[in-house]
Amino acid sequence: MARKKRKRSDRKKRPIAVTVIALGIVVLFGIRLYQVFKPLLAQHVFQNGIAGPFFEGWRLTEMGVALLSSATYLVLSLTGIVVLIGFLRLKPWAWVLLMAWTGISLTISLVEYFYTHNPNYAVMAANMVIAFALNQSEVQSICGIRRENESSL
């Protein structure tokens, strides 16, 4: 059975905020991908390979911290791509996951700001833009989070 082509007017129109959010996710993907390789380069993993103990007693060694950090950022990067695809397809689960992810990431960024005094301002800025864009009523309604006839507070 042939798939019926939809006219452009039949499709849901994406607000500009959806594009802004998608660009923010792409920026975060690039930053996270850089953070995958940064600790590995500092430990010279690409020149010397993965060697040495990863634990000393109950603590991670520098190599263990580098591998754990890189693996964590790799998972975040891949999760970001899945969320981006879901969000561009306007799935409600992607909106919810992206809102939770943004909130957690902003919290971690604020903790870094106040306690380590070495925050990542690019991540903070991208997450702020994403959070503001996700809270627009047209983005919520197009993703199925808010009904058209609901009013905002």
PyMOL CGO cylinders between C-alpha atoms (Angstrom):
from pymol import cmd
from pymol.cgo import CYLINDER

trace = [
    CYLINDER, 0.00, 0.00, 0.00, 1.46, 3.33, -1.04, 0.3, 1, 1, 1, 1, 1, 1,
    CYLINDER, 1.46, 3.33, -1.04, 1.97, 5.87, 1.65, 0.3, 1, 1, 1, 1, 1, 1,
    CYLINDER, 1.97, 5.87, 1.65, -0.15, 8.95, 1.17, 0.3, 1, 1, 1, 1, 1, 1,
    CYLINDER, -0.15, 8.95, 1.17, 1.91, 12.12, 0.88, 0.3, 1, 1, 1, 1, 1, 1,
    CYLINDER, 1.91, 12.12, 0.88, 0.97, 14.83, 3.29, 0.3, 1, 1, 1, 1, 1, 1,
    CYLINDER, 0.97, 14.83, 3.29, 0.74, 18.40, 2.28, 0.3, 1, 1, 1, 1, 1, 1,
    CYLINDER, 0.74, 18.40, 2.28, 2.98, 20.83, 4.12, 0.3, 1, 1, 1, 1, 1, 1,
    CYLINDER, 2.98, 20.83, 4.12, -0.08, 22.41, 5.74, 0.3, 1, 1, 1, 1, 1, 1,
    CYLINDER, -0.08, 22.41, 5.74, -1.20, 19.02, 7.19, 0.3, 1, 1, 1, 1, 1, 1,
    CYLINDER, -1.20, 19.02, 7.19, 2.02, 18.47, 9.13, 0.3, 1, 1, 1, 1, 1, 1,
    CYLINDER, 2.02, 18.47, 9.13, 2.64, 19.95, 12.53, 0.3, 1, 1, 1, 1, 1, 1,
    CYLINDER, 2.64, 19.95, 12.53, 4.61, 23.14, 12.14, 0.3, 1, 1, 1, 1, 1, 1,
    CYLINDER, 4.61, 23.14, 12.14, 7.76, 23.25, 14.20, 0.3, 1, 1, 1, 1, 1, 1,
    CYLINDER, 7.76, 23.25, 14.20, 8.26, 26.44, 16.17, 0.3, 1, 1, 1, 1, 1, 1,
    CYLINDER, 8.26, 26.44, 16.17, 11.66, 28.12, 15.91, 0.3, 1, 1, 1, 1, 1, 1,
    CYLINDER, 11.66, 28.12, 15.91, 12.29, 27.09, 19.53, 0.3, 1, 1, 1, 1, 1, 1,
    CYLINDER, 12.29, 27.09, 19.53, 12.48, 23.44, 18.42, 0.3, 1, 1, 1, 1, 1, 1,
    CYLINDER, 12.48, 23.44, 18.42, 15.32, 24.36, 16.06, 0.3, 1, 1, 1, 1, 1, 1,
    CYLINDER, 15.32, 24.36, 16.06, 17.05, 26.32, 18.81, 0.3, 1, 1, 1, 1, 1, 1,
    CYLINDER, 17.05, 26.32, 18.81, 16.77, 23.32, 21.15, 0.3, 1, 1, 1, 1, 1, 1,
    CYLINDER, 16.77, 23.32, 21.15, 18.13, 21.00, 18.47, 0.3, 1, 1, 1, 1, 1, 1,
    CYLINDER, 18.13, 21.00, 18.47, 21.11, 23.31, 17.92, 0.3, 1, 1, 1, 1, 1, 1,
    CYLINDER, 21.11, 23.31, 17.92, 21.68, 23.41, 21.69, 0.3, 1, 1, 1, 1, 1, 1,
    CYLINDER, 21.68, 23.41, 21.69, 21.75, 19.62, 21.79, 0.3, 1, 1, 1, 1, 1, 1,
    CYLINDER, 21.75, 19.62, 21.79, 24.24, 19.55, 18.90, 0.3, 1, 1, 1, 1, 1, 1,
    CYLINDER, 24.24, 19.55, 18.90, 26.47, 22.04, 20.78, 0.3, 1, 1, 1, 1, 1, 1,
    CYLINDER, 26.47, 22.04, 20.78, 26.26, 19.88, 23.92, 0.3, 1, 1, 1, 1, 1, 1,
    CYLINDER, 26.26, 19.88, 23.92, 27.09, 16.80, 21.82, 0.3, 1, 1, 1, 1, 1, 1,
    CYLINDER, 27.09, 16.80, 21.82, 30.24, 18.50, 20.56, 0.3, 1, 1, 1, 1, 1, 1,
    CYLINDER, 30.24, 18.50, 20.56, 31.28, 19.55, 24.07, 0.3, 1, 1, 1, 1, 1, 1,
    CYLINDER, 31.28, 19.55, 24.07, 30.62, 16.07, 25.48, 0.3, 1, 1, 1, 1, 1, 1,
    CYLINDER, 30.62, 16.07, 25.48, 32.55, 14.46, 22.62, 0.3, 1, 1, 1, 1, 1, 1,
    CYLINDER, 32.55, 14.46, 22.62, 35.51, 16.71, 23.42, 0.3, 1, 1, 1, 1, 1, 1,
    CYLINDER, 35.51, 16.71, 23.42, 35.18, 15.67, 27.06, 0.3, 1, 1, 1, 1, 1, 1,
    CYLINDER, 35.18, 15.67, 27.06, 35.37, 12.01, 26.00, 0.3, 1, 1, 1, 1, 1, 1,
    CYLINDER, 35.37, 12.01, 26.00, 38.84, 12.47, 24.52, 0.3, 1, 1, 1, 1, 1, 1,
    CYLINDER, 38.84, 12.47, 24.52, 40.30, 15.10, 26.88, 0.3, 1, 1, 1, 1, 1, 1,
    CYLINDER, 40.30, 15.10, 26.88, 41.14, 12.78, 29.83, 0.3, 1, 1, 1, 1, 1, 1,
    CYLINDER, 41.14, 12.78, 29.83, 42.41, 10.09, 27.48, 0.3, 1, 1, 1, 1, 1, 1,
    CYLINDER, 42.41, 10.09, 27.48, 44.76, 12.54, 25.81, 0.3, 1, 1, 1, 1, 1, 1,
    CYLINDER, 44.76, 12.54, 25.81, 45.99, 13.75, 29.20, 0.3, 1, 1, 1, 1, 1, 1,
    CYLINDER, 45.99, 13.75, 29.20, 46.86, 10.15, 30.14, 0.3, 1, 1, 1, 1, 1, 1,
    CYLINDER, 46.86, 10.15, 30.14, 48.54, 9.55, 26.74, 0.3, 1, 1, 1, 1, 1, 1,
    CYLINDER, 48.54, 9.55, 26.74, 46.25, 6.60, 26.06, 0.3, 1, 1, 1, 1, 1, 1,
    CYLINDER, 46.25, 6.60, 26.06, 46.50, 7.01, 22.29, 0.3, 1, 1, 1, 1, 1, 1,
    CYLINDER, 46.50, 7.01, 22.29, 50.31, 6.89, 22.35, 0.3, 1, 1, 1, 1, 1, 1,
    CYLINDER, 50.31, 6.89, 22.35, 50.93, 4.34, 25.13, 0.3, 1, 1, 1, 1, 1, 1,
    CYLINDER, 50.93, 4.34, 25.13, 47.69, 2.37, 25.20, 0.3, 1, 1, 1, 1, 1, 1,
    CYLINDER, 47.69, 2.37, 25.20, 45.59, 1.53, 28.23, 0.3, 1, 1, 1, 1, 1, 1,
    CYLINDER, 45.59, 1.53, 28.23, 47.94, 0.24, 30.90, 0.3, 1, 1, 1, 1, 1, 1,
    CYLINDER, 47.94, 0.24, 30.90, 48.42, 0.16, 34.60, 0.3, 1, 1, 1, 1, 1, 1,
    CYLINDER, 48.42, 0.16, 34.60, 46.18, -0.53, 37.53, 0.3, 1, 1, 1, 1, 1, 1,
    CYLINDER, 46.18, -0.53, 37.53, 42.81, 1.19, 37.61, 0.3, 1, 1, 1, 1, 1, 1,
    CYLINDER, 42.81, 1.19, 37.61, 42.40, 0.87, 41.38, 0.3, 1, 1, 1, 1, 1, 1,
    CYLINDER, 42.40, 0.87, 41.38, 44.69, 1.37, 44.35, 0.3, 1, 1, 1, 1, 1, 1,
    CYLINDER, 44.69, 1.37, 44.35, 42.84, -0.13, 47.25, 0.3, 1, 1, 1, 1, 1, 1,
    CYLINDER, 42.84, -0.13, 47.25, 39.34, 1.33, 47.08, 0.3, 1, 1, 1, 1, 1, 1,
    CYLINDER, 39.34, 1.33, 47.08, 40.32, 4.40, 45.06, 0.3, 1, 1, 1, 1, 1, 1,
    CYLINDER, 40.32, 4.40, 45.06, 40.60, 4.92, 41.34, 0.3, 1, 1, 1, 1, 1, 1,
    CYLINDER, 40.60, 4.92, 41.34, 44.00, 5.71, 39.88, 0.3, 1, 1, 1, 1, 1, 1,
    CYLINDER, 44.00, 5.71, 39.88, 44.43, 8.57, 37.41, 0.3, 1, 1, 1, 1, 1, 1,
    CYLINDER, 44.43, 8.57, 37.41, 43.99, 6.11, 34.55, 0.3, 1, 1, 1, 1, 1, 1,
    CYLINDER, 43.99, 6.11, 34.55, 40.84, 4.72, 36.19, 0.3, 1, 1, 1, 1, 1, 1,
    CYLINDER, 40.84, 4.72, 36.19, 39.39, 8.21, 36.61, 0.3, 1, 1, 1, 1, 1, 1,
    CYLINDER, 39.39, 8.21, 36.61, 40.21, 9.03, 32.98, 0.3, 1, 1, 1, 1, 1, 1,
    CYLINDER, 40.21, 9.03, 32.98, 38.51, 5.88, 31.67, 0.3, 1, 1, 1, 1, 1, 1,
    CYLINDER, 38.51, 5.88, 31.67, 35.46, 6.32, 33.89, 0.3, 1, 1, 1, 1, 1, 1,
    CYLINDER, 35.46, 6.32, 33.89, 35.14, 9.98, 32.92, 0.3, 1, 1, 1, 1, 1, 1,
    CYLINDER, 35.14, 9.98, 32.92, 35.48, 9.21, 29.21, 0.3, 1, 1, 1, 1, 1, 1,
    CYLINDER, 35.48, 9.21, 29.21, 32.95, 6.38, 29.39, 0.3, 1, 1, 1, 1, 1, 1,
    CYLINDER, 32.95, 6.38, 29.39, 30.47, 8.61, 31.22, 0.3, 1, 1, 1, 1, 1, 1,
    CYLINDER, 30.47, 8.61, 31.22, 30.77, 11.39, 28.66, 0.3, 1, 1, 1, 1, 1, 1,
    CYLINDER, 30.77, 11.39, 28.66, 30.47, 8.87, 25.82, 0.3, 1, 1, 1, 1, 1, 1,
    CYLINDER, 30.47, 8.87, 25.82, 27.18, 7.60, 27.27, 0.3, 1, 1, 1, 1, 1, 1,
    CYLINDER, 27.18, 7.60, 27.27, 25.97, 11.21, 27.64, 0.3, 1, 1, 1, 1, 1, 1,
    CYLINDER, 25.97, 11.21, 27.64, 26.92, 11.96, 24.03, 0.3, 1, 1, 1, 1, 1, 1,
    CYLINDER, 26.92, 11.96, 24.03, 25.10, 8.93, 22.65, 0.3, 1, 1, 1, 1, 1, 1,
    CYLINDER, 25.10, 8.93, 22.65, 22.07, 9.61, 24.84, 0.3, 1, 1, 1, 1, 1, 1,
    CYLINDER, 22.07, 9.61, 24.84, 22.01, 13.16, 23.50, 0.3, 1, 1, 1, 1, 1, 1,
    CYLINDER, 22.01, 13.16, 23.50, 21.79, 11.86, 19.93, 0.3, 1, 1, 1, 1, 1, 1,
    CYLINDER, 21.79, 11.86, 19.93, 18.88, 9.55, 20.82, 0.3, 1, 1, 1, 1, 1, 1,
    CYLINDER, 18.88, 9.55, 20.82, 17.08, 12.39, 22.58, 0.3, 1, 1, 1, 1, 1, 1,
    CYLINDER, 17.08, 12.39, 22.58, 17.73, 14.70, 19.62, 0.3, 1, 1, 1, 1, 1, 1,
    CYLINDER, 17.73, 14.70, 19.62, 16.19, 12.21, 17.20, 0.3, 1, 1, 1, 1, 1, 1,
    CYLINDER, 16.19, 12.21, 17.20, 13.17, 11.73, 19.47, 0.3, 1, 1, 1, 1, 1, 1,
    CYLINDER, 13.17, 11.73, 19.47, 12.80, 15.45, 19.98, 0.3, 1, 1, 1, 1, 1, 1,
    CYLINDER, 12.80, 15.45, 19.98, 12.95, 16.22, 16.26, 0.3, 1, 1, 1, 1, 1, 1,
    CYLINDER, 12.95, 16.22, 16.26, 10.22, 13.60, 15.80, 0.3, 1, 1, 1, 1, 1, 1,
    CYLINDER, 10.22, 13.60, 15.80, 8.27, 15.56, 18.48, 0.3, 1, 1, 1, 1, 1, 1,
    CYLINDER, 8.27, 15.56, 18.48, 7.91, 12.64, 20.88, 0.3, 1, 1, 1, 1, 1, 1,
    CYLINDER, 7.91, 12.64, 20.88, 6.62, 13.48, 24.38, 0.3, 1, 1, 1, 1, 1, 1,
    CYLINDER, 6.62, 13.48, 24.38, 9.14, 11.15, 26.06, 0.3, 1, 1, 1, 1, 1, 1,
    CYLINDER, 9.14, 11.15, 26.06, 11.98, 13.11, 24.45, 0.3, 1, 1, 1, 1, 1, 1,
    CYLINDER, 11.98, 13.11, 24.45, 10.63, 16.39, 25.85, 0.3, 1, 1, 1, 1, 1, 1,
    CYLINDER, 10.63, 16.39, 25.85, 10.38, 14.90, 29.36, 0.3, 1, 1, 1, 1, 1, 1,
    CYLINDER, 10.38, 14.90, 29.36, 13.83, 13.30, 29.17, 0.3, 1, 1, 1, 1, 1, 1,
    CYLINDER, 13.83, 13.30, 29.17, 15.37, 16.48, 27.80, 0.3, 1, 1, 1, 1, 1, 1,
    CYLINDER, 15.37, 16.48, 27.80, 13.78, 18.59, 30.55, 0.3, 1, 1, 1, 1, 1, 1,
    CYLINDER, 13.78, 18.59, 30.55, 15.04, 16.21, 33.26, 0.3, 1, 1, 1, 1, 1, 1,
    CYLINDER, 15.04, 16.21, 33.26, 18.50, 16.03, 31.67, 0.3, 1, 1, 1, 1, 1, 1,
    CYLINDER, 18.50, 16.03, 31.67, 18.70, 19.82, 31.42, 0.3, 1, 1, 1, 1, 1, 1,
    CYLINDER, 18.70, 19.82, 31.42, 17.67, 20.26, 35.05, 0.3, 1, 1, 1, 1, 1, 1,
    CYLINDER, 17.67, 20.26, 35.05, 20.23, 17.73, 36.28, 0.3, 1, 1, 1, 1, 1, 1,
    CYLINDER, 20.23, 17.73, 36.28, 22.95, 19.20, 34.09, 0.3, 1, 1, 1, 1, 1, 1,
    CYLINDER, 22.95, 19.20, 34.09, 22.21, 22.74, 35.30, 0.3, 1, 1, 1, 1, 1, 1,
    CYLINDER, 22.21, 22.74, 35.30, 22.34, 21.53, 38.91, 0.3, 1, 1, 1, 1, 1, 1,
    CYLINDER, 22.34, 21.53, 38.91, 25.71, 19.87, 38.34, 0.3, 1, 1, 1, 1, 1, 1,
    CYLINDER, 25.71, 19.87, 38.34, 26.97, 23.02, 36.62, 0.3, 1, 1, 1, 1, 1, 1,
    CYLINDER, 26.97, 23.02, 36.62, 25.92, 25.17, 39.58, 0.3, 1, 1, 1, 1, 1, 1,
    CYLINDER, 25.92, 25.17, 39.58, 27.64, 22.80, 42.02, 0.3, 1, 1, 1, 1, 1, 1,
    CYLINDER, 27.64, 22.80, 42.02, 30.80, 23.05, 39.89, 0.3, 1, 1, 1, 1, 1, 1,
    CYLINDER, 30.80, 23.05, 39.89, 30.48, 26.82, 39.85, 0.3, 1, 1, 1, 1, 1, 1,
    CYLINDER, 30.48, 26.82, 39.85, 30.19, 27.19, 43.61, 0.3, 1, 1, 1, 1, 1, 1,
    CYLINDER, 30.19, 27.19, 43.61, 32.50, 24.42, 44.80, 0.3, 1, 1, 1, 1, 1, 1,
    CYLINDER, 32.50, 24.42, 44.80, 35.21, 23.86, 42.18, 0.3, 1, 1, 1, 1, 1, 1,
    CYLINDER, 35.21, 23.86, 42.18, 35.29, 27.38, 40.73, 0.3, 1, 1, 1, 1, 1, 1,
    CYLINDER, 35.29, 27.38, 40.73, 35.95, 25.75, 37.35, 0.3, 1, 1, 1, 1, 1, 1,
    CYLINDER, 35.95, 25.75, 37.35, 32.53, 25.65, 35.64, 0.3, 1, 1, 1, 1, 1, 1,
    CYLINDER, 32.53, 25.65, 35.64, 31.92, 24.91, 31.99, 0.3, 1, 1, 1, 1, 1, 1,
    CYLINDER, 31.92, 24.91, 31.99, 30.17, 28.09, 30.86, 0.3, 1, 1, 1, 1, 1, 1,
    CYLINDER, 30.17, 28.09, 30.86, 29.34, 26.70, 27.40, 0.3, 1, 1, 1, 1, 1, 1,
    CYLINDER, 29.34, 26.70, 27.40, 27.38, 23.82, 28.96, 0.3, 1, 1, 1, 1, 1, 1,
    CYLINDER, 27.38, 23.82, 28.96, 25.64, 26.21, 31.34, 0.3, 1, 1, 1, 1, 1, 1,
    CYLINDER, 25.64, 26.21, 31.34, 24.64, 28.56, 28.52, 0.3, 1, 1, 1, 1, 1, 1,
    CYLINDER, 24.64, 28.56, 28.52, 23.42, 25.77, 26.23, 0.3, 1, 1, 1, 1, 1, 1,
    CYLINDER, 23.42, 25.77, 26.23, 21.37, 24.22, 29.05, 0.3, 1, 1, 1, 1, 1, 1,
    CYLINDER, 21.37, 24.22, 29.05, 19.84, 27.59, 29.94, 0.3, 1, 1, 1, 1, 1, 1,
    CYLINDER, 19.84, 27.59, 29.94, 18.76, 28.20, 26.35, 0.3, 1, 1, 1, 1, 1, 1,
    CYLINDER, 18.76, 28.20, 26.35, 17.33, 24.67, 26.12, 0.3, 1, 1, 1, 1, 1, 1,
    CYLINDER, 17.33, 24.67, 26.12, 15.44, 25.05, 29.41, 0.3, 1, 1, 1, 1, 1, 1,
    CYLINDER, 15.44, 25.05, 29.41, 13.86, 28.36, 28.37, 0.3, 1, 1, 1, 1, 1, 1,
    CYLINDER, 13.86, 28.36, 28.37, 12.94, 27.03, 24.93, 0.3, 1, 1, 1, 1, 1, 1,
    CYLINDER, 12.94, 27.03, 24.93, 11.43, 23.81, 26.34, 0.3, 1, 1, 1, 1, 1, 1,
    CYLINDER, 11.43, 23.81, 26.34, 9.14, 25.83, 28.60, 0.3, 1, 1, 1, 1, 1, 1,
    CYLINDER, 9.14, 25.83, 28.60, 7.48, 27.71, 25.75, 0.3, 1, 1, 1, 1, 1, 1,
    CYLINDER, 7.48, 27.71, 25.75, 3.84, 26.74, 25.44, 0.3, 1, 1, 1, 1, 1, 1,
    CYLINDER, 3.84, 26.74, 25.44, 4.07, 26.15, 21.68, 0.3, 1, 1, 1, 1, 1, 1,
    CYLINDER, 4.07, 26.15, 21.68, 6.92, 23.67, 22.17, 0.3, 1, 1, 1, 1, 1, 1,
    CYLINDER, 6.92, 23.67, 22.17, 5.00, 21.90, 24.93, 0.3, 1, 1, 1, 1, 1, 1,
    CYLINDER, 5.00, 21.90, 24.93, 1.84, 21.68, 22.84, 0.3, 1, 1, 1, 1, 1, 1,
    CYLINDER, 1.84, 21.68, 22.84, 3.58, 20.45, 19.69, 0.3, 1, 1, 1, 1, 1, 1,
    CYLINDER, 3.58, 20.45, 19.69, 5.33, 17.72, 21.71, 0.3, 1, 1, 1, 1, 1, 1,
    CYLINDER, 5.33, 17.72, 21.71, 2.04, 16.68, 23.30, 0.3, 1, 1, 1, 1, 1, 1,
    CYLINDER, 2.04, 16.68, 23.30, 2.90, 17.86, 26.80, 0.3, 1, 1, 1, 1, 1, 1,
    CYLINDER, 2.90, 17.86, 26.80, 0.27, 20.63, 26.92, 0.3, 1, 1, 1, 1, 1, 1,
    CYLINDER, 0.27, 20.63, 26.92, -3.11, 20.70, 25.24, 0.3, 1, 1, 1, 1, 1, 1,
    CYLINDER, -3.11, 20.70, 25.24, -3.90, 23.53, 22.89, 0.3, 1, 1, 1, 1, 1, 1,
    CYLINDER, -3.90, 23.53, 22.89, -6.71, 24.93, 25.04, 0.3, 1, 1, 1, 1, 1, 1,
    CYLINDER, -6.71, 24.93, 25.04, -4.65, 25.00, 28.28, 0.3, 1, 1, 1, 1, 1, 1,
    CYLINDER, -4.65, 25.00, 28.28, -3.48, 28.37, 29.42, 0.3, 1, 1, 1, 1, 1, 1,
    CYLINDER, -3.48, 28.37, 29.42, -0.16, 29.03, 31.04, 0.3, 1, 1, 1, 1, 1, 1,
    CYLINDER, -0.16, 29.03, 31.04, 0.05, 30.38, 34.54, 0.3, 1, 1, 1, 1, 1, 1,
]
cmd.load_cgo(trace, "trace")
